[in-house]
Amino acid sequence: NTVFSEPPVDNTYAELPAEMFVPGADDGQAEELVRPSTTYWHDVWQRFRRDPLAIFGLAVILLMALAAIILPMVSPYSYDGMDLTHMNQGPSLAHPCGTDQMGRDLFIRILYGARISLTIGVVAALINFFIGVIYGGLSGYIGGRTDMVMMRIVDILTSLPSLLYTVLIMLLFGSDMGSVILALCFTSWIGTARVVRSEVMRLKHSEYVLAARLAGANTRQLLVSHLLPNAMGPIIVSTAFLIPNAIFSESFLSFLGIGIKAPMASWGTLANDAIPMMLSQPHQMFFPVLGICITMFSFNFIGDGLRDALDPRLKK
């Protein structure tokens, strides 16, 4: 006869108190162990603030913007006020950056140039951002023959010499801030459009996009609510690098004499005015060029920090 034995009894939990099995007994402890809920942009800011160079660049840009707005308003000097009795003076307490050949205070003119350069850089970057996002988003989402035609237009615009159409725009509309911004926005959006197109083409076959399409979402809703928010990381990084490019392009055009005209004090204009005095009064060239360099480095630090912060693979 086969003898059946009872399985051994597991007494592992026999000595544990019954209170541990009461629902809700450890809710307080469980809440303490759960990681606090954060949003995507909160995580981005936490990663961005851990980059010392990015924070340094952001602080420099903010201080420069505040100084460019406030100090010219409270200074006794104006950007175009001439004083022929104080021409070509070196740096002093009265004039921290010296004066130019017209006796104008270089410190105020450099701050006024920062106002012009930062305004042109930010406005041009925002315009390029919107044009690039709309153009690249439609091209990548529609695809097919439409995408081919739109990308061939981009190739044609890329092949045009930038200095040629810039000079034509200046001749037609004059040398002011509006003309410079128009010239900088003519083809600068192409890089952003290519980035947006590639991201949209990569994401448009994702499961959540197919689910939204089955739920009845139209093209605008898919782009605005689903595709572009998930592609915003590379787009923001591309836009951040557009600002220093626009500032440098504006300074280069003004240095050549086809950008902002005197008496307006762009950094490129100040460098152009300092050419005749470069050997005898080198400070007139040094301070505007220093402003350009500091601004370029700061925005590049910010762009590098955003690129690292917006990369989901670096999330900890």
C-alpha positions as CSV (number, residue, x, y, z in Angstrom):
1,N,0.0,0.0,0.0
2,T,1.2,3.5,-0.9
3,V,1.6,5.7,2.1
4,F,0.9,9.4,1.6
5,S,2.6,11.8,3.9
6,E,1.4,15.4,4.6
7,P,3.6,18.2,3.2
8,P,5.7,20.0,5.8
9,V,4.1,23.0,7.3
10,D,6.0,26.3,6.7
11,N,6.1,28.2,9.9
12,T,8.2,31.1,8.6
13,Y,5.5,33.7,9.3
14,A,3.9,32.0,12.3
15,E,5.7,34.2,14.8
16,L,5.1,37.5,13.0
17,P,2.5,39.9,14.7
18,A,-0.9,39.9,13.1
19,E,-0.8,43.8,12.9
20,M,1.6,43.5,10.0
21,F,-1.0,42.0,7.9
22,V,-3.7,44.6,8.5
23,P,-4.3,46.7,5.4
24,G,-2.9,50.2,5.7
25,A,-0.7,49.4,8.6
26,D,2.5,50.4,6.8
27,D,1.1,53.2,4.6
28,G,3.2,55.8,6.3
29,Q,6.4,53.9,5.9
30,A,5.6,53.0,2.3
31,E,5.0,56.7,1.5
32,E,8.4,57.5,3.0
33,L,10.1,54.9,0.7
34,V,8.4,56.0,-2.5
35,R,10.4,58.5,-4.6
36,P,8.6,61.9,-4.8
37,S,6.8,62.6,-8.0
38,T,8.6,65.0,-10.4
39,T,7.8,66.3,-13.8
40,Y,10.1,66.0,-16.9
41,W,11.0,69.7,-16.8
42,H,11.8,69.5,-13.1
43,D,14.2,66.7,-13.8
44,V,15.7,68.7,-16.7
45,W,16.3,71.7,-14.4
46,Q,17.9,69.4,-11.7
47,R,20.3,68.0,-14.3
48,F,21.0,71.5,-15.7
49,R,21.8,73.1,-12.4
50,R,24.4,70.4,-11.7
51,D,26.5,71.7,-14.6
52,P,28.6,74.5,-13.2
53,L,29.6,75.9,-16.7
54,A,25.9,76.1,-17.7
55,I,24.9,77.9,-14.5
56,F,27.9,80.3,-15.0
57,G,26.8,81.0,-18.5
58,L,23.2,81.6,-17.5
59,A,24.3,83.9,-14.7
60,V,26.5,85.9,-17.0
61,I,23.8,86.4,-19.6
62,L,21.2,87.4,-17.0
63,L,23.6,89.9,-15.4
64,M,24.6,91.3,-18.9
65,A,20.9,91.7,-19.8
66,L,20.0,93.5,-16.6
67,A,23.1,95.8,-16.9
68,A,22.2,96.6,-20.5
69,I,18.7,97.5,-19.5
70,I,19.2,99.4,-16.2
71,L,22.6,101.1,-16.3
72,P,22.1,103.2,-19.5
73,M,18.9,104.5,-17.9
74,V,20.7,105.8,-14.8
75,S,24.0,106.8,-16.3
76,P,24.8,110.5,-16.9
77,Y,26.2,109.6,-20.3
78,S,24.2,108.5,-23.4
79,Y,25.3,106.2,-26.2
80,D,25.4,109.1,-28.8
81,G,26.4,112.0,-26.5
82,M,29.7,113.5,-27.8
83,D,32.2,115.4,-25.7
84,L,35.1,116.7,-27.8
85,T,37.1,117.7,-24.7
86,H,37.4,114.1,-23.6
87,M,38.4,112.3,-26.9
88,N,40.3,109.0,-26.9
89,Q,40.8,108.8,-23.1
90,G,41.9,105.6,-21.5
91,P,39.9,103.7,-18.8
92,S,39.3,105.7,-15.6
93,L,36.8,106.0,-12.8
94,A,34.7,108.4,-14.8
95,H,34.9,106.3,-17.9
96,P,35.6,102.6,-17.0
97,C,36.2,101.6,-20.6
98,G,37.5,104.9,-21.8
99,T,36.1,107.1,-24.6
100,D,36.2,106.9,-28.4
101,Q,37.4,109.5,-30.9
102,M,34.1,111.4,-30.5
103,G,34.4,111.6,-26.7
104,R,31.5,109.2,-26.2
105,D,31.6,106.9,-23.1
106,L,32.6,103.4,-24.3
107,F,31.1,101.6,-21.3
108,I,27.6,102.9,-22.0
109,R,28.0,102.2,-25.7
110,I,29.1,98.6,-25.0
111,L,26.1,98.1,-22.8
112,Y,23.9,99.6,-25.5
113,G,25.5,97.3,-27.9
114,A,24.7,94.4,-25.6
115,R,21.1,95.4,-25.7
116,I,21.1,95.5,-29.5
117,S,23.0,92.2,-29.9
118,L,21.0,90.3,-27.4
119,T,17.7,91.5,-28.8
120,I,18.7,90.6,-32.3
121,G,20.0,87.2,-31.2
122,V,16.9,86.2,-29.2
123,V,14.4,87.6,-31.7
124,A,16.1,85.9,-34.6
125,A,16.4,82.6,-32.7
126,L,12.6,82.7,-31.8
127,I,11.6,83.4,-35.4
128,N,13.9,80.7,-36.7
129,F,12.4,78.3,-34.1
130,F,8.8,78.8,-35.2
131,I,9.6,78.6,-38.9
132,G,11.8,75.6,-38.5
133,V,9.3,73.7,-36.2
134,I,6.4,74.3,-38.6
135,Y,8.3,73.6,-41.8
136,G,10.2,70.6,-40.5
137,G,7.2,69.2,-38.6
138,L,4.9,69.2,-41.7
139,S,7.7,67.9,-43.9
140,G,8.5,65.0,-41.6
141,Y,4.8,64.1,-40.8
142,I,3.4,64.2,-44.3
143,G,6.4,62.6,-46.0
144,G,6.4,61.2,-49.5
145,R,6.5,63.6,-52.4
146,T,5.7,66.6,-50.2
147,D,8.7,65.9,-48.1
148,M,10.9,65.5,-51.1
149,V,9.8,68.9,-52.6
150,M,10.1,70.7,-49.3
151,M,13.6,69.3,-48.7
152,R,14.7,70.3,-52.2
153,I,13.6,73.8,-51.5
154,V,15.8,73.7,-48.4
155,D,18.7,72.4,-50.4
156,I,18.3,75.3,-52.9
157,L,18.2,77.9,-50.1
158,T,21.3,76.3,-48.5
159,S,23.3,76.6,-51.7
160,L,22.7,80.4,-51.8
161,P,25.7,82.5,-50.6
162,S,24.5,84.1,-47.3
163,L,26.5,87.3,-47.8
164,L,24.8,87.8,-51.2
165,Y,21.2,87.9,-50.0
166,T,22.3,89.7,-46.9
167,V,23.7,92.6,-48.9
168,L,20.6,92.6,-51.1
169,I,18.3,92.8,-48.1
170,M,20.3,95.7,-46.6
171,L,20.2,97.6,-49.9
172,L,16.4,97.1,-50.2
173,F,15.3,97.8,-46.6
174,G,18.2,99.8,-45.1
175,S,20.6,99.1,-42.3
176,D,18.5,98.8,-39.2
177,M,17.6,96.1,-36.7
178,G,14.6,94.9,-38.7
179,S,16.8,94.4,-41.8
180,V,19.4,92.5,-39.9
181,I,16.9,90.2,-38.3
182,L,15.3,89.6,-41.7
183,A,18.7,88.7,-43.2
184,L,19.5,86.4,-40.3
185,C,16.1,84.6,-40.5
186,F,16.3,84.0,-44.3
187,T,18.0,80.6,-44.0
188,S,19.0,80.2,-40.4
189,W,15.8,78.2,-39.7
190,I,17.0,75.4,-42.0
191,G,19.1,73.6,-39.3
192,T,16.1,73.6,-36.9
193,A,13.8,72.3,-39.7
194,R,16.1,69.4,-40.4
195,V,16.3,68.5,-36.7
196,V,12.5,68.6,-36.4
197,R,11.9,66.6,-39.5
198,S,14.2,63.8,-38.4
199,E,12.6,63.7,-35.0
200,V,9.1,63.7,-36.3
201,M,9.9,60.9,-38.9
202,R,11.4,58.8,-36.0
203,L,8.4,59.3,-33.7
204,K,5.4,59.3,-36.1
205,H,5.1,55.5,-36.2
206,S,5.2,55.2,-32.4
207,E,2.4,53.3,-30.6
208,Y,1.0,56.4,-28.8
209,V,0.8,58.3,-32.1
210,L,-1.0,55.4,-33.8
211,A,-3.4,55.3,-30.8
212,A,-4.0,59.0,-31.0
213,R,-4.7,58.7,-34.8
214,L,-7.2,55.8,-34.1
215,A,-8.9,58.0,-31.5
216,G,-9.6,60.6,-34.2
217,A,-6.8,63.1,-33.7
218,N,-6.1,65.3,-36.8
219,T,-2.7,66.3,-38.1
220,R,-2.5,69.5,-36.0
221,Q,-3.4,67.7,-32.8
222,L,-0.8,64.9,-33.5
223,L,1.9,67.5,-34.2
224,V,1.1,69.9,-31.3
225,S,0.1,67.4,-28.6
226,H,2.2,64.3,-29.3
227,L,5.0,64.6,-31.8
228,L,6.6,68.0,-31.1
229,P,6.5,67.8,-27.2
230,N,8.4,64.5,-27.4
231,A,10.9,66.0,-29.9
232,M,11.4,69.3,-27.9
233,G,14.7,68.3,-26.4
234,P,16.8,68.5,-29.6
235,I,14.7,71.4,-30.8
236,I,15.5,73.5,-27.7
237,V,19.2,72.7,-28.0
238,S,19.2,73.7,-31.7
239,T,17.5,77.0,-30.8
240,A,19.9,77.7,-28.0
241,F,22.8,77.5,-30.4
242,L,21.0,79.8,-32.8
243,I,21.3,82.8,-30.4
244,P,25.2,83.0,-30.4
245,N,25.3,82.4,-34.1
246,A,22.9,85.3,-34.7
247,I,24.9,87.6,-32.4
248,F,28.1,86.7,-34.1
249,S,26.6,87.2,-37.6
250,E,25.2,90.6,-36.6
251,S,28.5,91.7,-35.2
252,F,30.3,90.5,-38.3
253,L,27.9,92.4,-40.6
254,S,28.3,95.5,-38.5
255,F,32.0,95.2,-38.5
256,L,32.0,95.0,-42.3
257,G,29.9,98.2,-42.4
258,I,26.6,96.6,-43.8
259,G,24.9,96.0,-40.4
260,I,23.9,98.4,-37.7
261,K,25.0,101.9,-38.6
262,A,26.4,104.6,-36.3
263,P,25.6,106.3,-34.0
264,M,23.8,103.1,-32.9
265,A,26.3,101.1,-30.8
266,S,26.4,97.5,-31.9
267,W,29.5,95.5,-30.8
268,G,30.4,95.1,-34.5
269,T,30.0,98.8,-35.1
270,L,32.2,99.6,-32.1
271,A,34.9,97.3,-33.4
272,N,34.7,98.8,-36.8
273,D,35.1,102.4,-35.3
274,A,38.1,101.3,-33.3
275,I,40.1,100.1,-36.4
276,P,41.9,103.5,-37.0
277,M,42.8,103.7,-33.3
278,M,43.8,100.0,-32.8
279,L,47.5,100.7,-32.2
280,S,47.3,103.9,-30.2
281,Q,44.1,103.1,-28.3
282,P,43.8,99.3,-28.2
283,H,41.1,99.4,-25.4
284,Q,38.6,100.7,-28.0
285,M,38.9,97.4,-29.8
286,F,39.4,95.2,-26.7
287,F,36.2,95.8,-24.8
288,P,33.7,95.3,-27.7
289,V,35.5,92.1,-28.7
290,L,35.6,91.0,-25.1
291,G,31.8,91.4,-24.9
292,I,31.3,89.3,-28.0
293,C,33.6,86.6,-26.7
294,I,32.0,86.4,-23.3
295,T,28.5,86.3,-24.8
296,M,29.5,83.5,-27.3
297,F,31.1,81.4,-24.6
298,S,28.2,81.9,-22.2
299,F,25.5,80.8,-24.7
300,N,27.7,77.9,-25.8
301,F,27.9,76.8,-22.1
302,I,24.1,77.1,-21.8
303,G,23.6,75.1,-25.0
304,D,25.9,72.3,-23.8
305,G,24.2,72.2,-20.5
306,L,20.8,72.0,-22.2
307,R,22.0,69.2,-24.5
308,D,23.1,67.1,-21.5
309,A,20.0,67.9,-19.4
310,L,17.5,67.1,-22.1
311,D,19.1,63.8,-23.0
312,P,16.9,61.2,-21.3
313,R,19.7,58.6,-21.3
314,L,21.5,60.8,-18.7
315,K,18.6,60.6,-16.2
316,K,19.6,59.3,-12.8
